[in-house]
Amino acid sequence: MTTLRLSVLALCAVALSGCALLGGGKPAHLYRFGQSAVGEATPAPAGAVTVFRGPGAFQREAAGDRILTVTGGKAAYVAETRWIAPAQVLFNQAVVAAFDADPGPVRLVSRGEAGQSDHILRLDVRTFETRYDQGPKAAPVVVVRVRAALTPRKAQLVQEEIFEAQVRAGDNRVAAIVAAYDAAVAEVLGKVVTWTNATARGS
């Protein structure tokens, strides 16, 4: 059973990627999220709406391969634990998987096909963290908040929405927290995909 240990986030002038993770140099346990968004890819329907996903922001402290936690005003990373790839990369993979598996009209296009798209979608991940809102020993809540903005190619009007998911971990263990991230990402992306389908079709 993997126990949860935290390393305090140093307030230093160096980049966050250069801050060392406390824990005696032991090998890190690797985890991933986004598996709940993976499903069988569905064929594009007749009259599919093409959407190019433009570059978006990601909460800087959580964009790397460490799991960010917040207890009151203190930020920390889970010791000896890392995502298998930067969280921003895993999130981007989950976005593609969520749209691919959805039977709705929207289909994401790749960067090389950007000029052929009907809309541009920007997703800003504003919050991606574990909050110990009931004390440092209680099961924390994972919070994922995303701002979605959809712009039609032939119009200047930008339609936007904020989506948030809060999923409490089953207990204060790394495996339970990772499962909460997986569920929160799936919930948020489910909302984003549904909104994008409805908004793109309506415009």
N, C-alpha and C positions, 0 to 999 in steps of 0.2 A: 504494500500500500504506500503510495507516494504521499509524504507529508508536505504541508505547505510551509515554505520558509520565504521570507521577504528580505530583499536587500534595499537599503534606503537609497533613494535617488539623490546623488550628490548635486548640490547647487554649485556648479563650477562653470567656468567660462568656455570649457571645451565642448565640442559637439556631443550630443547624447550618444551617438554611436561609439564614442571613445570612452565612455564611462564603464568601468569594470564592474562585473557582477560578483558580489560577495558570495562565498560558499566554498572556499578552500580549493578552488580549481578543479572540483569534481566534474566529470562529464555531464553535460546537460541532457535532460530528458526532452525529446522532441515530440511536438504535438502539431495537429493541424485542425482547422475548422473549415466550414463550407461544404462538408459532405452531405448535409441535409438538402442542399440546393442542387445536388447532382441527380440527374434522372435521365431517362431515355430521351434523346434528342427527337423532337417532332419535326416533320417536314413543313416547310413554309407553306402557309395557306394561299389560296388564290387571292390576289389583291393585297399581298403582304405590304406592310408599311416598313420601310427601311430606316433605321436609326443608327447614326454614328455616335459612339460614345467618346466625347471629347475629354481632355485631361481634367481631372478634378483634384481637390486638396484632400489630405488625410491628416488627422490629428497627429502632429509631429512626434509627440512623446510616445505614441503607440504604433507608429508606422513601421518600426523595425521588427526584429524577431523576438522581442521580449514581451512578456505579459505585464501590462501596466495595472497597478492597483492604487486606489486612493482611499485613505482613511482620514477623515476630517480634512485638515489642510496639508497632510503629508502624502507625498507620492512615492511609490516604491515599485520595484520589479520583483517578480517571483524568482527566487534563487534556483539555480541549477535546472531551469526550465526555459525552453525556447520554442517558438514556432518553427516548423520545418523550413519555412521561408518567411521573408518579411510579411507582416500582417497585411500591408498594402497589396502585395502580390497575391496572397491567398484570397483577399477580398475581391480583387479584380477577376480572378478565376471563378469565384462563386457567382459574380454578376453574369458572366458569359454563360455559365451552366444554367442559371436560373432562367434566363431568356431562351436558351436553347430548348429547355424542357417544357416551356409553357406553350400551349396551343394557340395563344392569342395571335393577333395580326402582326405584332412588332417583331422584326428580326434585326439584330445588331449586325452591322457591317464592319469589316476590318478597316485599318487605316488606309490601305491602298484603294478602298472603295468609297472613301469619305465623300468624294465629289458626286457620287450617285445617290446619296442618302436623302430622304425626305425631311428628316429632323436631326437635330444635334442634342444629345443628352449629356448633361454634366452631373456627376454625383460627387458631392463633397461629404466626406465622412468627418463629421464634427466631433463626435464622441465615440470612443472605442476603448472602454475601460471597465475594470472590476471595482465596484464600490463596496467598501465595508461600512455600510450604513447602520449596522446593528452591533458594532463592536468588532475588534480584530480577531476574535475567535469564532464568531458566528458565520453562517453561510453568507457569502457576499452576493450582490446582485450585479449582473453584467449589463451594461448600458451601451447600446449602439444607436447612434442618431445620425441620420443622413439627410442632407438637403439635395433634392432632385430639381433640376431645371431643364425644361424641354423647349427648344426653339425651332420652329418650322423654318425650312430653308427659304421659303418665299414670303416670310413675314418677319416683322421685327418684335412681335409680341413674345415675351418669355413667360411661360407658365411654370410656377415652382411650388414645391410642397416640402414640408419637413416630416420625416418618418422616424419613429423611434420604437425601439423594443427594449423592455427590461425583463430579464429572465434571471430568477434567483437560482443559484446553484443548489444542488441537493444537499451538499454539506461543504465544509471548508477543506476540500482536497483538490489537488490540481486537476485530476480527471473529471471531477464534478464541475469545476469551473470551465474547463474546456468544452464540456457538453453544453453548458449554458451559453458559451460563445456561439457554438454551432447552431443552437436553437434561435438565439437572438438574430444572427445573421440571416438565417432562413426566413424568420418572421419579417424582418425589415425588407429583404429583397422580394418577398412575396407581395408586400405592399407596393414597392417600387414598380414591379412588373405590372401589377394590376392597374396602377395609376397611369403608367406610361402607355399601356394598351388603350385605355379609355381616352386619355388626353390626345394621343396621336391620331386616333380614329376620329375624334370629334373635330379636330382642326383640319 
